[in-house]
Amino acid sequence: LNTPVAVLQGSIEKLLETIDAPSARARLERMQRVASRLRSISEGLLDFARVRKQKSEPVPLKPLVDEAWSLLALDEKSGATVFANDVPPSCIVNGNSDRLVQVFVNILRNALQAAPATGGKIRVSATPFPATAGRWWSIAVDDNGPGIPEDVLPEIFEAFISTRLDSRGTGLGLTVSEGIIQQHGGTISASNIKTGGARIEIRLPEAAS
């Protein structure tokens, strides 16, 4: 996967050297960021089979969620969906920013696909809660789609479930996301909201002061 991605990145760089139109350059720069993210995703697929060491540092989640949403901006449906990032600036966890962006891209893509074409809404929020070992953050990604079928909920994080939320992708999105969150010492779960829609909840330990 990395070989064709490298060719793609080289072609984008050449185009950036010859194109002056601001709108075209903005799109090419976005494509360049997405191509870089593909490299991270390919590493994530390797991590699905083996665990490797990763650099951890304090990561503010609010800008990270904004970055994940911006990477989905190439999807036409994103322009018709109301997106709210209500994560407080004080929400800082210990982890690897590239891996966590990958998680939120996967989850937000699923929410975007589930949200209705008209009146679609996605909200990301975070609240602190005490735990036996320090303080944790609960991060919820809510959508106003049809919700998750009850028979799918128990197996939603298993690989290659065709009826799952990310069935339009590789079938590995939620499975890889679960692995990344577990490597961060956290948990991830799925549920339906009583008022309608689905919720993916991630719990991560707060970064040490």
N, C-alpha and C positions, 0 to 999 in steps of 0.2 A: 504493500500500500504506500509506503513512504517514497518509493521510486517515482510513480506517476504524480504524487503530490509535489515532489521536488521539481518535476518538469512544469507542473501547473504554476508553482510559485515563480519559477524563472520566467515563464511567459508573461505573468502579471507584472513583474518588475520591468521587463522590456517595454510593455505597453505604457507603464507609468512614465517611462523616459521620453515617450513620443506624444503623449496626449496631454493637452493643456486645459481642456474644458473642465471646470470645477465639478460639475455633476458627475461626469464620467470618471474623474479621478477619485471622487468620494466613493463611488461604487467599486472601483478597482481596489481601493484601499480596504474596503470592507471584505472583498473577496480574498485579499491577502491575509487578513486576520482569520477568516474562516479556514483557509488552507493551513495556516499555522495550527489552528485548533484541531484539524484533521490529524496532524501528527500526534497531538496529545491523545486523541481518541484511539489511534492505533496502539499507542503505549498502554492505554486502558484495556484494550482487548488482550494484550499480552498479560496484563495483571489479572485478567480473569482466570488465567491458568497458573500463574505463579505470583508470589508476593515479593516485591522488591522494596528497598529502602526509599523513602521519600523525604524531601526537605519539608519541615514543618515550621511555621512561624505564625504570629498573630495575624488573623485575616478579618478585616471588617466586612461583614456580609452585605450591607446595603449596596455599596458600589459593585460588589461582585454579582449581585442579582441583576443590577442594571446592565452590566456587561453581558451576562447570559442572555437577557432579553434582546439586547442590540444585535447579538449574533443570529437571532431568529428574524431579524427585520427583513431578510430576503424573502421570507414567506409572505405572500400577498395578504393572507388572512390576518397577519399581525396588525395591519393598518386599520382593520375594522373591529379590533378587539380592545376593550378598555382594560388597560394594565395599571395596577396600583402596587407600588413598592412601599409598603408600610413598615419595613424593617427599621428599627431605631438605630441611629449612628452608634449607640453604645453596645450593639450586638457584635462582639468580637470573639471569634473562636480560634483555636489553635489547629492549624492544618496547612494543606498545600493548596494554594489558590487555583492553580491550573486544574487540579483534580476536582475541586469543589465547583468550579465553573462548569466542568463537564457534567456533574450531577444536576445542576440547575438547568442547563440547556436541555438535558433529557427530560426532566420533569416538566419544564415550561413548554416544551414541544408537545408533550402528551396533553397538557391542559389546553394548549392552543387548538389541537386537533379535536378535542372534546367539546370546546366552547361552541355555542351556536354561531352560525354565520352572521346573523343579525342580533345585536344585543349581547355579544359575547363579553364575559368579564373574567379576569384573572386577578387574584390578589395574593400577595406574599406578605406575611406578617411574622413577627417573632416576639416571644414573651419569655422572660427569665423564670426559672423555678428552682427551688433548692433541692439538692440531692444529697445522698449520704456522703459523697466525696466532692465538695465544692459546689459551685453554681453551674447550672446548665442553661442552654437556650433551646426552646422549642420553636422550630421554624415551620410554618404551615403554608402550603401552596394550594389555594382553593380555586375552583372553577365553577361556572354555573351550567355545566353540561348535563347530560342525562344521568351521570353517576356511574359507578362500577357495578356490573352485574354481580349479584350475591354469590353465584357459583364460581366466579373468577377471583374474588377477593382472597381466598385462602392460598392461591397459587400465583398471585400476581407478580411476585419477584422471582419466579422460576424461569429458566431460560427457554426461549422459543415457544412460548405459549401464544398460539396464533390469534386467540380472541382477546389478548391483553391490550392495554392502552397503547403500547408502542408497536403494534403489529404492522404498521406501515413502514417501520424502519427495519433494523436488523433483527429485532426480537431479543436484543441483548441490553437495550438501554436501561431498563429498571434493574436488571440483574447486575450489571456493572456498577450502577449507582449504589446498590445495596452493598456491594463489595467495598467500594470506596468509603462509604460512610462507616462501615464496620472497621476498616483500617484506621479511621480517625477516632475510633473508640466510641462511636455513636450508634444510634438505631434509626431505622426508617420504617414507616408503616403506612398503610392505605386504609381509607374508610370513606363512607358516604356522609354527606352533610344532611341533616334532617330537613332543612329548607330546600334541598336540591343541590346537585353537583357532587364533585369528588374532592377529597382532601388527601394530599400526601404530606405527612408530618415527619420532619427530621429532628432528631435530638442530638445535640453536640455539646461537649463540655466547653465552658468559657475559657478563653485564654488567660493564663496567669498574669496578674498585674506586674 
